[in-house]
Amino acid sequence: MKYDVCVIGAGIAGLTAAALIAKRGLSVAVVDKNYMPGGSCGVFKRGEATFDYGSSMLYGWGETGFNPHRFIMNALEEPISMIKHDLLYCVVFDGRRIPFHGDLERFAAELGDIFPSERKHILRFYHDLKTIYHHVMVETPTYTSPEETDPKEGLKSLLRHPISYFRFLSFLNMSAETLLKRYFKDPAIFRFFDKLTSTYCYTTVKETPAILAAIMFIDNHVGGSYYPAGSTLQLPGRLEKSIEAHGGTMILEKEVVRIVFREDTPCGVELNDGTIIEADDIVNAGSVWNFYGRLAKGHADPKLVAWAEKLEPTYPSVMLYALVDAIAIPTGTLPVEMLVGNPALIDETEITVYVTSIDDHTVAPKGTHVIMAIGPSFLKWDRTDRKGYTAMKAAEKARLLGVLERRFPGISTHVRFAEVGTPATIERYCLKRDGAVAGPKQRLGQHMFKRQHIRGEWKNLFHCGESTVMGTGTPAVSTSGLSAANAILRKRGLKPFKYDPAQPNHVTIVPHPFLPEDQFKDESPLKRETMRRASRCLFCEHPTCADHSVFDVRGMNRRIAVENFLGARALLAGLPANEIERSSFLAKCEEHCVRKSTGSLPVAISAIVAALSTMTTMQEEQA
């Protein structure tokens, strides 16, 4: 198999790079070890409940500010519906609930009520940063990793607001603490900002580069936070849809074990089944440690290998997934709340809680809420000791529910389901070393240009993802994916993707709560019913309905749920050609559907396949 480009990893960065490359007509293959694309952005199901297993609060979708997600979906001409939260989130700090308003002046004024001795300094601090942010980020939008920025375009922006740009650039090698000391003296407010930087990039103000903090402190108020209508399945699913619509190939459940070299130049990748995929250009969308420690082992510069090994990771994380009675979550709770246990330091009593079902009613059964809580874990998790590992998970589940009790008294008595994801889980599924959910820590000394760059050691090797200059978070990794795509396009003499104010909009902001009846309501009756049927699929990790290497039922249903009918129809090739044999095969699939084993109706696989076949016939007739 030979492609123009091979992308290693189907996280948001890799999918973004692949979708944009395919959009320009290049042949592209995306390889990922998991059966669903998305990396840390995606879902799993338990009965009628849908849980985000990672990314759950998405930035970068606003009409102004740093909005790479909106830019990318518009560039791909790929429609997506997003729910905008009324508030960014709420921080429960030292017994006080601090709501983060979109109105920055209101937020600053209310923060002044909590820290009265710093009131005027708070107003000045946010005013100064907002001015810089507006001049640098809003007036001249750019969606490029800094090392890939066109010097001519950068100069134009600098000349427009030289003072703001020079102030902004002066933050490059300064700590956020140093910046804060220019304004504040109260130690308590430094502890407050510690919690903000630890949420945004897993670092304290002493560690955080001021250039990152300055953007983060303002951007999320300006752009706001969002959730994909219908769950985070939508974001990777829509990117995959665009890849397949433009002739790209998704190779899932296959792991790249090494990059193949010919005359000391990358020429392809080898999969864990021995298959060789050749490609003219390669994009590594995985971690810096996996790249140097495994994929390019024996070929990379030893100095870079040693450098990568010395990079400090973010702390490991643990997640609690729970389905609770709706009564356990009081009215007024926000979809995202950060619970600070110890204002003086980061410890295991600090968690961020996501209750996505507050704004999206499609992800939880009526009368319930789904919860995902994430926080640091400093335990040693050994999956080889099955008995000990299971006991640790049970203890951690009880501990995390205890932490939630501080904010939601009595919640433990309303739990219908609860499950823990450990750092070992994160490493197993996402290849994140030791469960470091955000990759290399974005601290001074290993920030910005001291991280992995888009262009690798070889002219045909590129990088994107959280190990690169842009760092962690879906807007950042999307920008790195866009930058990798543009680097390849420029190399090939093709048109890169740039900001165009006249670009048509394909992002729809829908009101909340988003209801089950709102899903797919704009589709034709046939498509709407087919999408609703497909959405009942549990996307089982170990499906019982069919051998997915022959007929990928879950892959078909997952694609249909995000309107990727083209990708879903391609999977029908695995079915028997004979109509009688096909009907018998599909009947057996339904008979073995895991839903049936729980007393529920099986997914209507036969009807879904029939609808796909009908749509194909209708398209052929129209053509």
N, C-alpha and C positions, 0 to 999 in steps of 0.2 A: 504494500500500500504506500502510495506516494502523495504528499500534499504540499501545497505552498507553505503552509504554516501548521505546526503542531503545538497545541497549548497543553501544558502539564498542569492539571488542576482545574476543577470546575467550581471554584468559589466565585464570589461576585467579581473579583478582579479578572480572573481567567475568562469567565463568561462574557464580561464586558469587552475585553480585548478581542475575543473570538467573534462576537457579534458584529463589532465594527469592521473587523478585517473581512468577514464574509460579506458584509454590506457593500464593500468595494469590489466584490467579484473574485476574491482569492479563495482557493480551496483550503479549508481549515478543518482540522480534527481536534476535538477536545477529549482528553483522557482523564478519568477520575476513578478512584478506587471504590467510591460509594455508588449505590444504585439510584440515588437522587442527586441532581446537581444543586449547588448552592453553598457548599462548604459549611460555614457557621450560620448561614441564613436559610432556614427551611423549617419543615414541620414534621411531627410524628403524631399519630392519632391513637387514642384509647377510647374505643366505643364512639360516642358522638362528640367527644371533645377533641379539639385540635390544639396542640401545644407547639409554640415556637421553641426550637431547641437551642437557639442562640440569639441572633439579632432580633430585637423586638421593638425598638424605638429607632426610627430611621430619620436622619436629617438629610438635607440636600435636595428637597423637593419644592422649596418655596419659589415664588415668582421673582424674588430678588435675593441678594446675598450669594453665598457659596452654594450653588444648586446643581452639582454635577449630575445627579440622578435625573433631574428634569431635562437637562441638556442632552444626556445620552439617549433617553427614551424618545425625545424629539428627533434626534439625529437618526435613530433607527426607524422612526415613524411607527413606533410600537405603542399602541394605546395601553394605558394602565390607570386604574382608579385608586386614589389614595384618600384616606381619612386623615384630616388634620385635627390633632388634639387641641382643645381649647387653650391649655397651658402646656408649656414644655414639660415640666414635671414638678414635683414637690420634694423638698428636702426636709426631713424631720431631724432638726439639729438642736441638740441640747434642750429637748423638750418643746421646741417651737416648730410649727409647720411653716415653711417658707415656700410659698408658691412662686414659680418662675413664669412671670407674665410675658406675653409678646411685647407689651408696652414697656420698653426698657426704662423709661423715666419713672413709671409707676413701681417697677421692681426696685429700682435704686432708692426711691423714697421709702418704700416699706422696709428695705434692708437697713435704711438709716434709723428706723424705729427700733430695730433689734440691736443696732450698735450706735446709740445716740451720740457717743463721743466722736464718732467718725462720720457723722451724717454729711457734712459739707464735703469731706474728702471722697466719700462714696459717689456723690453726685459728680464731682470733678473727674474722678477716675473713669466712670462709665461714659461721661461726655467726651473725654479725650480719646478713649479707645473706640468709641462709636464714630468719631470723626475720621480717625485713621482707617477703620474698617470700611467706612463708606467710600473714602477716596481710593483705597487699594483694591477692595473686593467687589464693590457694587458698581462703581462707575465704569470700570474696565474689566468685565468678567473674563477670567481665564480658567481653563480647565486642563492645565498642564502641570506635570511635576516640575518643580523649580529648575532642576538641571536640564530639562528639555525645553525651557522657555526660549523663544526666539529673542535674541538680544535687541533687535530693532523694535519689536513690540514692547519689550520691557522698558526701553528708553522712552518711548512715546508716553507710557503710563507715568513714568518717573517725572517727566517734564511737565505733566499736567498738574501734579501735586507734589513738588519736590520735598517740601518739609515733611509731609505725612509719610512719604516713602523713605526718607532718610531716618525718621524716627522708627518706622517699622523695621527697617533693616538693622538698626542698632540693637534690636531685641534678639538678633540671631543667636548670639553666644552669651546671652544674659539669662539668669534664672528668673522664674516668675516671682520668687521671693524678693529678689533685688528690685524688680519693677514695683511690687506691692509696697516696699519700704519707702518708695518715693512719695507715697500717699498716706500710708497708715502706720499707726504705732500700737494699737490694741492687739495683744497676742491672740485674743479670741477670734478676731476677723481673719487672721492668718490661718487659724485652724479651720475656719469655715471654707476658705478658698482651697485649703488642702483637700477637703472633701470633694470639691468641684473637679480639681485636676485628677484626683484618684478615680473619679467616675469617668471622666472624659478619656484619659490616657494612662491610667494606672500608675501615676507618679505623684509625689508630693510637690509642693510649690518650690522646695529647694532643688528638686530634680528636674522639674518641668522647664523647658526652654520658654522664655518669655514670648517668643515669636509665635509659639503654638497657643499659649495661654491667652494672649491678647485676642486672637481670632476666636477661640472657643468661648471666652467670656461674653462675646457679643453675638457671634453668628447664630447660636441656637435660639436666642430671643428674636432675632430678625427673621430667620428662615422658618423657625418653628420645628416641631417634631410631628412625625406622620406614621401611619400604619397602613399597609396595603389592604384594601377592602377584600376580605375573603381569606386573609392570613398571609404570612410571608412566603408561602408557596408561590405567590404571584410574581415576586421580583425575579428569582432565578428562572422560574418557568417562562416568563415573558422573554428573558434574554435567550434562553434555549430555543424558544419558538422562533425568534429572529434568526438565530444561527441556522436552524433547520430550513427555514423559509428561503434562505439564500444559499442553500446547497451544502451547508456545513454538516459535519458528522460528529455525533456524540458517542463516545466509546466509554460506557459506564461499567462499573464493577471490574475494571482492569487497572492495575497499578503499574506506573512507570518505575522500573527498578534501576535503570541507568540510562544516561544519554550515550548514544552511539557516536563514536568519533571515526573519521576517515582522514588520515594525514593531519591529525591533531586539529581537525575542524569538526564541530558538531554536524551530523548529517541525519540524525533521527533519534528514536527512542526505542528501548526494548521493554516490553510488557512482562508481567509476571507469568504469563503463559508461554513466553519465548517468542512471541510475535514481534517483528521489527516494523516500525512505522517510520518511513523516510519523510523528511521535510527539509525544505530549503532554509526556513527560519524556524526557530524554536522559542517559545515563550514559557518561562518557568513562573508559574503562579503559586508556587509553594513556599515553604519557609527557607530562610537562608541556611539553616542548619541541615535540612534535608538535602538541599542542593549541594553544599560543599562536603557534607559528611557521607553522601550516598550517590546522588545522581552524577556528579562530575568527579567522583573520587578517582584519583590517579591521573587526572588531567588538569585540574585546577592549580593555580599558583599556590604553593605551600604557605606563603605569607597570608594569602586570603583565607585559606583553610584555618590557619591559626587565629586570624582576626575573628572569623565567624564563631569559633569555639569560645572566644572570650566575651562575646556579647551577652549581656545580662538579660534574661527573660523577664517578662512581667510575672507577677505572682500567679500561682495556679488558682483555678476557680472551681467552685462546686455549685451545682444547680439543683433546685427543688422544683419539681413539676407537680401541681396539685389541682384537683377539681374539688371545689367546695360549694356548699349551699350558698345561694346568693345572699341570704340573711347575714352571713359571716362578714360581708364587705359592706361597711356603712355607707349611706348616701354621702356624696361629697368626696369620696375617694377618687383620686386621679388614676388614669391608666398606668402611670409610672410614678413611683415614689421611692426615694432613697432614704433608708432608715439608718441613721448614724448611731451606733452603739456607744462608741468611745470617742468623744470629740478630739481627744488629744493624740490619737494614733489610729492607724489602719489595722484592724484585727478582724477576727472571724464573727464578731457581732455586727459587722457592717454589711448590709445587703441592699440590693436594689430590687424592688418588687414590680413586676409587670402584670397588670390585670387587663389583658387585651380585650376581654369580653365586655368591658364597660362601654367601649365605643364600637366594637364589632360583635354583634350578637350571633354571627354565623359560626363562631368558633367554640361555643359552649351550648349544651342543652338548656332549654328554658328552666329558669329557677336555679341556675348554677353560674359560677364564674371559674375561668381557668386562671391559674397563677403560675408564673415562672419567677423564681427568686434566685439571684446569683450573688455570690460573694467570694471572698478569698478563702482558700483552704491551705493550711500549713502542715497538714498531716502527711504521712508517707502512705501512699496507696499502692498496694501490691496485689495485682489481679491474679498472680500465680497461686496465692494463698486463698483459695476460694472461700473457705469457711470464715477466715478472718476478714476477708474483703466484704463478704455479705453482712457480717456483724457490724463492721464499720459503717456500711451504708445505712443500716437500720438505726444506729446511734446518731448518724449525721442527719437523718430524716427527722428524728425526734428533736435534735438540737435546733434545726432550722425552723421547725414549727414553733418551737419555743421562742425564737427570735421574732417570728411573725406575731406571736401572742402579745408582744409589747404594743404593737400598732393595732392589731385586730383581736381584742380579748375574746376568748372562747372559740377561736377559729379551729382549734384542734378537735373540737367536738362536732365540727361540721365538715370534716374531710371525707369525701367519697372515694378519692383515689389520691395517692401520693407516691412519687418515685424520685430517686436521687440520681443525678448524673455527676460523676466524680472527675477529677483531673485525668484519671486513667481513661475514662470514657471519652473525654475531649481528645486526648492523644490518639486513642484507637480510631476514632472516626474522622478526625480533622488533621491528623499528623502534626499536632501542635505539641512541641516538646514539653514533657512533664505537665501537660494541661495548661500551659501558659496561654490563656485565651487571646491575648493581644500580641503575641510574638515578642520580638526584642523590645525591651522597655525604651520608651521615647524620652530618655533622660539626657541631660547635658553630657556630651562626650560620645553619645551614640545616637544623635538626633540629626535630622535633615540630611546634609551632604555627607555625614559620617555613617550613613546607612547604605544598603545596597542600592545601586543606581539602576535606571531603566535599561541602559545598555551594559551588557556583560563583558566578559573578557574576550569573547569572540564576536566578530562582526555580525554573525547571524544568530546570536543568542541574546534574549531580552528577558527582563524580570518585571514582575508586577506583584502587588499584594502588600500585606502589612509589614514585611521586612524591608520594604523600599523607603525612599526618601519621604513619601507622603505619610507613612505610618498607618495606624489602625483606625477602624471605623469604616462603615460602608461608603460614605462620601469619599474618603481618602483612598480606599482601595479601588473604587470605581475610577477615580482620577488617574491612578497608576495604570489601570488597565487601558484607559483611553490613551495615555501617554505611550504605552508600549505599542498599541495599535498604530498610532500616528508615526512613531519612529520607523515601523516597518513600512508603512505607506510611503513616507518620504524617501526611504531607501529605494523603493521600487518606482519612484516617480509618479505615485498616485496621490490624489487629493486628500490631504489630512482633514480631520473634523475640527472645525473652528466655530467660535461663537458667531451667530448671525441673528441680529435682532428681529429679522423678518421670518425667522424659522417658525413654521406652524407648530402649534401646541398639541400634544397628544396625551398630556397628563390631566386627568379630571379629578377635581377635589369633590368628594361626595359627602353629604351631611351625615352626622352620626346621631343616634346609633344606626349603624348599618345593619339591616335586618335580613333574615333568610330570604324573604320574598323580594328583596332588592337585588339579590344575586342573579345575574344573567337575564335580567328583565328586558334588556334592549335587544336580546338575540331573537332570532326567528323561533317559532314554536318547536321545531324539530331540534335545533341546536340547544335551546334552553332546556328541554327535557333530557336531552342526551348529557349535557353538562351536569345537570342535577343528579342524574343516575351515576355518572362517573365519580362525582364528588363524594358518594357514599363509600367508595373504596377506601380501605384503611392503609393502603400503600405499605403492605406488610414487608418487613425486612426478610422474613422467611415465608413466602407465600405458599399456601396449600392448594390454591385453585389450579395452578398449572406450572409446568417447568418453564421458568421465565427465560431460559436460554432458547426455548422453542417458540413460545408465544408470551410476550411480556405484558400480562394483563395490567399490572400495577403501573407500568410505564405508559401504556395506552391511556388509562384512566387519569393519570397525573397530567398528561399533556392535554387531554380534553378539558380538564378542570381549569386550565389557563387559556383555553380557546386555541390550542395548538392542534388543530384537526389534521393538518398536513403531516406533522410528525407522528400523530397517532395512526393515521391511515397506513403509513409506511410499515408499521408493525404487523399489519394484517397479512403480510407475506409469509408469516410463520404458521398460518392456519392451513388446514387441508383444503385443497382446491375443490374436491368433490363436495357438493352441497350437502349430501346426506352425512358424509363423514364429518363435515364442518359442524353441522347441527348437533351431532352426537358429542363431538369434542367440547363444544361450548356448554352443552347441558352438563357434562361432567365437571367443567370448570365451576359452574354455579353450585353444583352438588357439594363441591369441596371448598366453597368460599368460607372463610373463617367466620364471617358474620352468621352463617347458618348454624355453626357449632355453638353460638351463644344464644340461640333462640330467636334471632332476628332474620328478616328476609335477606337472601343473598343479593349481592350486587347483580343488577340485570345485565350481565355480560353479553348474552345473546342479542338483546335489544340494542345495546350500545354498538355492537359490531354491525348489526343490520342497519342502524342509522348511519354509521360511517360509510358503509357500502352504498347506501342511498345517496348520500352527499356526493360521493365520487361519481356515481352515475349521472346525477343532476349536473355536475360540473362538466362532465364529458359531453353531455347533450348541449349545454350552453355554449361550449367551445366549438 
